[in-house]
Amino acid sequence: MKKKNKRARQIRLFLFFGLLLALFIVLIVSTVGRQEFNAPHKLALEVIGTAQYAMTRMTGSFKNGWRNYTALINVREENARLREELQKHKAVNNEYREAVATNVRLAKLLEMKETLPAPTLTAEIIGVDPSQWFKTIIIDRGSSDGVQAGMPAVTVEGVVGQVTNTSPHFAKILLATDPNSALDGLIQETRVQGIVKGGGANFHMEYVLKNSEVAEGDRIVTSGIGGVFPKGVPIGTVSKVERSGRGMFQEIEIQPAADFSQLEYLIIVMKKDPLAK
């Protein structure tokens, strides 16, 4: 039964292709022998034209698809190349801007060094002490560079702190905002003096009598008393004044002149520890 069905299909296919061949022959003969189309000629032309049209469309679609595929690959490769070049340019641009910013900061430090008593030493901040008890930073200069405990550290904006410990190549600086820090200061406008102590994020000026003239916005600078910090280095600006409390002294808060969260470079004033013999 299966063999008969298979043979019947083969016969039908043979007849179908035979019919197509006959129509093709008729088309050729009619084309050669006469100019007008008859019914068989038209039928053959319709069949062959339909087949050719389908083949042409299929071939065209394949060509367009392949062309679009290769174009897409080229676009992806070009986009990847452009992204890589963009990243390189961004990196170079960032390096350039960082170099410019660093040069500006160092230039300002050099200008400040000229106003400080010699000798001085420029240092870079390389770390923050992880201790929770003290506010300290670590610099890339140490005893081999002549740094000693007690030396003051300043930056372009103002007071930073004092050296507390050294090793041959590094030193630790106690920030002036640490509650354990204290230095002599004076109000630049009125020359009123007091002790400036660290308050964590700001300063407090103590031992200023209530009858002394102090106002918000007054500038506080180092007094030079004690021989630690040079005279006239900015400490900060008065941000709050209270006279209503008990006692004979005012309560004065000071906004630091230096931004302690953005310290990068500083200057060590190279003079001996006043406590050393």
Order of alpha helices (4+ residues) and beta strands (2+ residues): alpha-alpha-beta-beta-beta-beta-beta-beta-beta-beta-beta-beta-beta-beta
